[in-house]
Amino acid sequence: MRRLLLLWCFCLPLAQAQTDLLAGWDGADSQNTQVVDHAHWQIFLDTFLDTDDFGQTYFDYARVSRDQIAQLGAYLTELQAIDPLKLNQPEQMAYWINLYNALTVSVILGDYPVKSIRNIGGPLGGLIPTGPWTNKLIRINGQMLSLDNIEHGIFRPKFNDHRVHFAFNCAAKGCPNLADQAFTGVNLETLLSTAQLAFINHQRGVRVQDGTLIVSKIFDWYREDFVSEEEHLALFLAQFAEPKLRAQLKGYQGRIRYEYDWSLNEAGHSL
C-alpha cells in the first residue's frame, strides 16, 4: 500500500515534466487548406457553459443528458477520423486543444457526479484515484493517446507555445477557463492571447495579497515554459497584467506563494 501511495503522489509531477515529442507526431502540411468542423463542440459549449460576473467559466455537467453525451461521443469519433498531421499548423493546434477539452468533459461526464477530476481512477483499475491523465482514451492515427500524451507528448514539445496552459482545461476551478468558443485555425491566435490575459488578470491566476504575490500552481508546475528562473516570473507576468496589477508586479522581489483549487468547475459554484 505504501508503494501505491508513493506512486499516487509522484505520477502527476512526472507527467508534467515530460516534454519529449512522441515518435511519429512531428510535421504539418502548410499547404493544406482543410478546415476542421468543430460545430458540434461549439453547440455543446453554447448549451452547457456558464460565465460568472468575474469572467470565469463553469460547466453544467448536471444538465447533460444521455443523448447529449452520445452527441459529444460522436464529435470525438469525428476527430478520430482526421489525420492531424495533414493539417496546417494553426488547424492542427486548434484540433488538439478542442480534442483535449472535449475529452476532459467526456471523462467527467462518465464519472459524474464527482467532486474533483483527481477523484477519478487512473490506470490501476481505479483502486487509487490518480486522475485520468495517463489513461489511454482515444485512438488517433492508429495510436491510443492519453490526455498527458496530447499535452506533454505532442502539443508542448511540438508547438512550444506557453499559452496552451491557458487553453487546455482540466475541469478544476483553479484551471484557466474552458473557452466559450471552439478553437479554429482562424481564431487560434486571438483565443490564446485572450485566454492568457483573462487568467493572469483573474484572482485565481495572479494576485498580490497582503504584500505577497500569490499565483497559480501552473506557473510552478510548468515554470520552464514561462521563465528560466522563479525570480523572473513577476516581470514576465507584468507584461500581460492590467495597470494596477502591473504596478504591483514590476520590481516585486518578495516570495511567491503557489495555490490551486482542484474542485470541479461545475456551474452553480464560484470561487
Phi, psi and chi 1 to 4 in degrees:
 res  aa     phi    psi   chi1   chi2   chi3   chi4
   1 MET       -  -40.1  178.3   61.0   71.4      -
   2 ARG   -59.8  -40.6  180.0  178.1  176.4   84.6
   3 ARG   -64.3  -40.1 -177.3  175.3  -62.5  176.8
   4 LEU   -65.9  -38.6  -68.3  176.6      -      -
   5 LEU   -65.7  -38.5  -71.1  174.7      -      -
   6 LEU   -64.3  -39.4  -72.8  172.7      -      -
   7 LEU   -61.2  -42.7  174.4   61.6      -      -
   8 TRP   -60.1  -41.8  178.3   31.9      -      -
   9 CYS   -67.7  -34.7  -68.6      -      -      -
  10 PHE  -101.0  -10.7  -73.1  106.5      -      -
  11 CYS   -65.6  -39.2   66.0      -      -      -
  12 LEU   -69.5  -49.0 -173.8   57.3      -      -
  13 PRO   -59.1  -36.9  -25.7   34.9      -      -
  14 LEU   -64.7  -40.0  -74.7  173.7      -      -
  15 ALA   -64.4  -40.5      -      -      -      -
  16 GLN   -67.8  -26.8  -70.9  165.4  -16.3      -
  17 ALA   -77.6  -19.7      -      -      -      -
  18 GLN   -65.7  125.4  177.1 -163.3  -12.8      -
  19 THR  -135.1   12.8   55.6      -      -      -
  20 ASP   -85.7  136.1  -65.1  -30.5      -      -
  21 LEU   -69.9  128.3 -178.5   64.2      -      -
  22 LEU   -61.3  142.5  -70.7  174.2      -      -
  23 ALA   -60.5  135.4      -      -      -      -
  24 GLY    92.2    0.9      -      -      -      -
  25 TRP  -112.1   13.3  -70.2  103.4      -      -
  26 ASP   -81.8  156.8 -163.8   12.8      -      -
  27 GLY   101.9  157.2      -      -      -      -
  28 ALA  -161.6  159.5      -      -      -      -
  29 ASP  -107.5   98.3 -175.4   -9.2      -      -
  30 SER   -65.0  -18.8   61.3      -      -      -
  31 GLN   -91.0  -11.0  -57.3  -56.6  -47.9      -
  32 ASN   -75.7  128.5 -169.7   -5.9      -      -
  33 THR  -102.0   10.9   58.6      -      -      -
  34 GLN   -60.4  135.9  177.8 -176.7   -4.9      -
  35 VAL  -114.3  121.8  174.9      -      -      -
  36 VAL   -77.9  134.1  179.4      -      -      -
  37 ASP   -87.4  112.6 -174.7   -1.0      -      -
  38 HIS  -109.1   26.1  -62.1  -70.5      -      -
  39 ALA   -61.1  -38.5      -      -      -      -
  40 HIS   -65.9  -37.0  -70.1  137.5      -      -
  41 TRP   -67.5  -37.7  179.1 -129.8      -      -
  42 GLN   -64.1  -40.5 -174.4   61.8   60.0      -
  43 ILE   -60.8  -41.6  -68.5  171.1      -      -
  44 PHE   -61.3  -45.2 -136.9   72.5      -      -
  45 LEU   -64.2  -43.5  -65.8  170.6      -      -
  46 ASP   -62.4  -31.9  -69.8  -18.2      -      -
  47 THR   -83.6  -37.3  -54.5      -      -      -
  48 PHE  -120.5   -5.6  -60.8  110.0      -      -
  49 LEU   -96.7  126.5 -163.5   64.7      -      -
  50 ASP  -111.6  153.3  -64.1  -22.7      -      -
  51 THR  -125.5  130.4  -55.4      -      -      -
  52 ASP   -85.0 -178.1   69.3   12.4      -      -
  53 ASP   -67.4  -14.5  -67.0  -21.6      -      -
  54 PHE  -103.8    8.0  -58.4   98.7      -      -
  55 GLY    87.3    8.0      -      -      -      -
  56 GLN   -91.1  139.0 -176.0  166.3   -3.5      -
  57 THR   -98.0  147.1   59.8      -      -      -
  58 TYR  -135.6  144.3  -62.8   87.3      -      -
  59 PHE  -104.1  135.2 -161.1   87.0      -      -
  60 ASP   -91.3   72.9 -160.7  -13.2      -      -
  61 TYR   -59.0  -34.6  -57.7   98.5      -      -
  62 ALA   -64.7  -23.8      -      -      -      -
  63 ARG   -90.1   -7.2  -81.4 -158.1  -55.5  117.6
  64 VAL   -77.4  122.7 -176.7      -      -      -
  65 SER   -85.5  170.6   69.3      -      -      -
  66 ARG   -62.1  -39.9  -71.2 -174.8  179.2  179.8
  67 ASP   -62.6  -38.6  -74.1  -14.2      -      -
  68 GLN   -72.3  -33.1  -70.8  160.7  -34.4      -
  69 ILE   -62.1  -39.8  -69.3  175.1      -      -
  70 ALA   -64.5  -36.4      -      -      -      -
  71 GLN   -65.4  -39.7  -68.8  169.0   13.2      -
  72 LEU   -63.6  -40.6  179.1   60.3      -      -
  73 GLY   -62.0  -36.2      -      -      -      -
  74 ALA   -66.3  -37.7      -      -      -      -
  75 TYR   -63.2  -43.7  166.8   68.0      -      -
  76 LEU   -64.7  -35.7  -69.1  170.3      -      -
  77 THR   -64.0  -39.0  -61.4      -      -      -
  78 GLU   -60.5  -41.9  -69.3  173.7    3.8      -
  79 LEU   -66.9  -33.7  -65.9 -173.9      -      -
  80 GLN   -64.3  -25.9  -72.0 -177.4   89.4      -
  81 ALA   -80.3   -5.8      -      -      -      -
  82 ILE  -100.0  137.3  -64.2  170.8      -      -
  83 ASP   -91.1  103.2  179.4   -3.5      -      -
  84 PRO   -63.2  -24.5   21.8  -31.7      -      -
  85 LEU   -68.5  -17.0  -61.9  179.6      -      -
  86 LYS   -87.6   -6.7  -67.3 -178.0  178.6  178.6
  87 LEU   -84.2  157.8  -57.5  172.4      -      -
  88 ASN   -72.1  167.3   62.2   46.6      -      -
  89 GLN   -61.3  -47.5 -178.5  166.0  -53.8      -
  90 PRO   -60.7  -41.5  -24.6   35.1      -      -
  91 GLU   -65.1  -37.3  -79.1  -68.7  -29.4      -
  92 GLN   -67.0  -43.1 -168.5  173.6  146.4      -
  93 MET   -62.4  -43.5  -67.9  172.0   73.6      -
  94 ALA   -62.1  -40.8      -      -      -      -
  95 TYR   -56.2  -50.8  170.1   94.1      -      -
  96 TRP   -66.7  -38.2  -71.7  119.0      -      -
  97 ILE   -65.4  -48.0  -65.4  170.8      -      -
  98 ASN   -63.9  -40.4  -69.1  -30.1      -      -
  99 LEU   -60.9  -47.2  174.9   62.1      -      -
 100 TYR   -59.5  -47.9 -175.2   98.8      -      -
 101 ASN   -68.3  -40.8  -70.7  -19.2      -      -
 102 ALA   -66.2  -38.8      -      -      -      -
 103 LEU   -62.4  -42.1  -93.1  178.1      -      -
 104 THR   -62.5  -45.1  -60.5      -      -      -
 105 VAL   -61.4  -41.6  169.8      -      -      -
 106 SER   -61.8  -40.8  178.1      -      -      -
 107 VAL   -62.6  -45.4  165.5      -      -      -
 108 ILE   -61.3  -46.1  -63.6  -64.3      -      -
 109 LEU   -61.7  -31.5  -69.6  170.4      -      -
 110 GLY   -69.0  -22.2      -      -      -      -
 111 ASP  -117.6    1.7  -86.6   68.1      -      -
 112 TYR   -66.9  140.6 -171.9   80.3      -      -
 113 PRO   -81.9  140.3   28.0  -32.9      -      -
 114 VAL  -144.9  144.1   63.4      -      -      -
 115 LYS   -81.4  -26.4  -68.1 -177.0  178.1  179.9
 116 SER  -155.4  147.2  169.7      -      -      -
 117 ILE   -61.2  -25.9 -170.4  171.4      -      -
 118 ARG   -70.4  -14.8  -66.6 -158.6  -60.4  179.2
 119 ASN   -83.6   -3.3  -66.3  -18.9      -      -
 120 ILE   -85.0  134.7  -64.5  175.2      -      -
 121 GLY   -64.0  146.3      -      -      -      -
 122 GLY   -96.1 -152.5      -      -      -      -
 123 PRO   -72.9   -6.8   27.0  -35.4      -      -
 124 LEU   -88.6   39.3  -60.2  177.2      -      -
 125 GLY    70.6   14.6      -      -      -      -
 126 GLY    79.4    3.8      -      -      -      -
 127 LEU   -66.6  -36.0  -64.5  176.5      -      -
 128 ILE  -122.5  121.5  -63.9  178.5      -      -
 129 PRO   -71.1  111.2   25.6  -32.1      -      -
 130 THR  -116.0    4.4   59.2      -      -      -
 131 GLY    85.7  163.1      -      -      -      -
 132 PRO   -92.8    6.1   35.6  -36.7      -      -
 133 TRP   -65.1  -27.3  -64.7  -75.5      -      -
 134 THR   -98.3   -2.9   59.7      -      -      -
 135 ASN   -69.2  135.0  -65.5  -10.1      -      -
 136 LYS   -75.4  115.5  -59.5  -63.0 -176.1  179.9
 137 LEU  -113.4  -27.3  -60.9  173.4      -      -
 138 ILE  -149.8  146.7 -163.4  162.8      -      -
 139 ARG  -104.2  117.5 -173.5 -179.9  -60.4  -82.6
 140 ILE  -121.8  128.5  -52.6  -65.7      -      -
 141 ASN    52.0   37.4  -75.5    6.5      -      -
 142 GLY    80.0    1.3      -      -      -      -
 143 GLN  -115.0  130.1 -177.8  175.5  -10.0      -
 144 MET   -75.3  130.2  -70.6  -60.3  -63.3      -
 145 LEU  -122.9  147.8  -62.5  174.8      -      -
 146 SER  -102.7  171.4   66.8      -      -      -
 147 LEU   -60.8  -40.5  -68.3  168.8      -      -
 148 ASP   -62.6  -40.4  -87.8   -6.7      -      -
 149 ASN   -58.0  -45.6  -70.7  151.3      -      -
 150 ILE   -63.7  -47.5  -66.6  170.5      -      -
 151 GLU   -77.7  -52.6 -178.5  175.3    8.8      -
 152 HIS   -96.7  -20.6  -51.1  -59.5      -      -
 153 GLY  -100.4  -15.1      -      -      -      -
 154 ILE  -124.6  -65.6  -61.3  175.2      -      -
 155 PHE   -64.3  -53.5 -158.0  102.7      -      -
 156 ARG   -61.5  -51.6  -72.5  176.5   64.2 -149.3
 157 PRO   -71.0  -26.9   23.7  -33.8      -      -
 158 LYS   -81.4  -42.9 -177.7  169.7 -175.0  173.7
 159 PHE  -105.4  -17.6  -58.5  115.6      -      -
 160 ASN    49.1   51.6 -167.3   29.5      -      -
 161 ASP  -126.6  107.7 -169.9  -30.6      -      -
 162 HIS   -61.4  -19.9   71.6  -92.6      -      -
 163 ARG   -66.9  -14.2  -65.1  174.3  -59.3  173.6
 164 VAL   -61.6  -25.6   71.9      -      -      -
 165 HIS   -66.6  -15.3  -64.4  -59.2      -      -
 166 PHE  -100.8   -0.6  -49.5  116.9      -      -
 167 ALA  -109.9  -41.9      -      -      -      -
 168 PHE   -70.0  131.3  -78.1  155.7      -      -
 169 ASN  -114.1  132.6 -175.8  -89.5      -      -
 170 CYS  -107.1   16.9   66.7      -      -      -
 171 ALA    65.1   26.9      -      -      -      -
 172 ALA  -117.6  152.3      -      -      -      -
 173 LYS   -63.1  -30.1  -71.6 -177.4 -176.1  177.5
 174 GLY   -78.7   -9.2      -      -      -      -
 175 CYS   -80.6  152.9 -171.5      -      -      -
 176 PRO   -56.2  160.2  -27.8   36.8      -      -
 177 ASN   -55.7  143.9  -78.7  -16.7      -      -
 178 LEU   -74.1  116.6  174.3   57.6      -      -
 179 ALA   -61.0  142.4      -      -      -      -
 180 ASP   -83.4    0.9   60.2    7.0      -      -
 181 GLN  -123.2  140.0  -65.4 -177.6   61.6      -
 182 ALA   -66.9  139.3      -      -      -      -
 183 PHE   -73.1  141.6  -77.5   78.6      -      -
 184 THR  -136.2  168.9   68.6      -      -      -
 185 GLY   -62.0  -28.4      -      -      -      -
 186 VAL   -78.3  -43.9  173.1      -      -      -
 187 ASN   -95.7    2.4   69.5   20.5      -      -
 188 LEU   -52.6  -54.0  176.7   72.2      -      -
 189 GLU   -61.7  -42.8  -80.3  -62.0  -45.1      -
 190 THR   -63.9  -46.3  -62.8      -      -      -
 191 LEU   -67.8  -38.8  -69.7 -171.6      -      -
 192 LEU   -64.3  -44.6  -73.4  174.7      -      -
 193 SER   -68.4  -39.8  -65.7      -      -      -
 194 THR   -63.6  -41.9  -61.4      -      -      -
 195 ALA   -63.3  -39.9      -      -      -      -
 196 GLN   -62.0  -48.3  176.2  171.1 -114.7      -
 197 LEU   -62.8  -42.3  -67.6  173.7      -      -
 198 ALA   -63.4  -42.4      -      -      -      -
 199 PHE   -74.0  -44.0 -171.3   65.9      -      -
 200 ILE   -64.5  -28.9  -71.1  174.9      -      -
 201 ASN   -99.0   15.0  -71.9  -72.7      -      -
 202 HIS  -108.2  150.1 -171.0  -82.5      -      -
 203 GLN   -60.6  -28.1   62.1  172.5   -8.5      -
 204 ARG   -78.7  -13.4   74.5 -167.0 -170.5  -74.5
 205 GLY   -92.0  -57.3      -      -      -      -
 206 VAL  -149.1  132.7 -179.2      -      -      -
 207 ARG  -158.5  156.6   69.9 -176.6 -171.7  -85.3
 208 VAL  -111.9  121.2  175.9      -      -      -
 209 GLN  -130.1  122.9 -177.7  175.3  -46.2      -
 210 ASP    52.1   38.9  -61.3  -32.9      -      -
 211 GLY    81.8    0.7      -      -      -      -
 212 THR  -110.8  134.7  -61.9      -      -      -
 213 LEU   -81.4  120.5  176.4   57.5      -      -
 214 ILE  -116.3  122.9  -56.1  171.3      -      -
 215 VAL  -131.8  163.2  -56.8      -      -      -
 216 SER   -61.4  144.9  168.0      -      -      -
 217 LYS   -60.3  -18.9 -167.7   73.4  173.0  169.5
 218 ILE   -55.0  -37.4  -71.9  171.3      -      -
 219 PHE   -76.3   -9.4  -61.6  109.2      -      -
 220 ASP   -95.6  -49.9 -176.9   28.0      -      -
 221 TRP   -56.1  -41.2  -69.9  -32.6      -      -
 222 TYR  -118.0   36.4  -53.8  108.2      -      -
 223 ARG   -54.6  -38.0 -176.8 -178.5  -59.0  153.5
 224 GLU   -65.3  -19.1   70.0  -84.9   11.1      -
 225 ASP   -79.0  -14.9  -71.8    2.6      -      -
 226 PHE  -111.7  -51.1  -59.8  101.2      -      -
 227 VAL  -144.3  162.1  -66.6      -      -      -
 228 SER   -81.2  -32.2   58.4      -      -      -
 229 GLU  -134.8  147.7  -57.2  -70.8  -18.2      -
 230 GLU   -57.6  -33.5 -176.6 -173.7   61.6      -
 231 GLU   -64.2  -16.5   62.9 -169.5   47.7      -
 232 HIS   -94.1   -3.9  -57.5  143.2      -      -
 233 LEU   -65.8  -44.7 -176.7   58.2      -      -
 234 ALA   -59.2  -43.0      -      -      -      -
 235 LEU   -68.0  -36.7 -169.6   58.0      -      -
 236 PHE   -61.2  -47.1  170.4   84.3      -      -
 237 LEU   -66.2  -31.6  -64.5  170.9      -      -
 238 ALA   -60.3  -27.6      -      -      -      -
 239 GLN   -60.6  -27.8  -58.7  173.9   80.9      -
 240 PHE  -113.5    4.0  -48.0  104.1      -      -
 241 ALA   -87.5  150.5      -      -      -      -
 242 GLU   -71.9  162.1  -66.5  174.5   -6.0      -
 243 PRO   -49.1  -47.5  -30.9   37.0      -      -
 244 LYS   -63.7  -46.8 -179.4  179.3  177.4 -179.7
 245 LEU   -68.0  -37.7  178.6   59.1      -      -
 246 ARG   -58.9  -42.9 -173.4 -173.7  -50.4  132.9
 247 ALA   -63.3  -34.8      -      -      -      -
 248 GLN   -72.5  -30.5  -66.0  173.1  -47.7      -
 249 LEU   -82.1  -35.6  -68.4  171.1      -      -
 250 LYS   -64.9  123.3  -76.1 -172.3  173.0 -179.5
 251 GLY    81.4    2.6      -      -      -      -
 252 TYR   -66.0  129.3 -177.3   84.4      -      -
 253 GLN  -130.9    9.6  -64.1 -178.6  -19.5      -
 254 GLY   -80.4 -173.2      -      -      -      -
 255 ARG   -76.1  158.4   75.4 -179.5 -173.6   92.6
 256 ILE  -113.9  131.9  -61.2  176.2      -      -
 257 ARG  -109.0  136.2 -165.3  172.9   87.1 -153.8
 258 TYR  -109.9  143.0  -60.5   93.5      -      -
 259 GLU  -148.8  161.7   64.4  179.8   21.8      -
 260 TYR  -160.0  136.4 -158.4   82.4      -      -
 261 ASP  -106.3  111.6 -176.2   -9.4      -      -
 262 TRP   -88.2   -0.5  -82.9  107.9      -      -
 263 SER   -65.4  152.5   54.5      -      -      -
 264 LEU   -61.2  139.2 -169.0   65.3      -      -
 265 ASN   -80.7   59.4   63.9  -24.2      -      -
 266 GLU   -90.1  135.6 -175.6  172.4   10.8      -
 267 ALA   -59.4  143.4      -      -      -      -
 268 GLY    98.5   -3.9      -      -      -      -
 269 HIS  -124.5  148.8  -56.7  -87.3      -      -
 270 SER  -140.6  166.3   58.5      -      -      -
 271 LEU   -69.6      -  -70.9  173.1      -      -
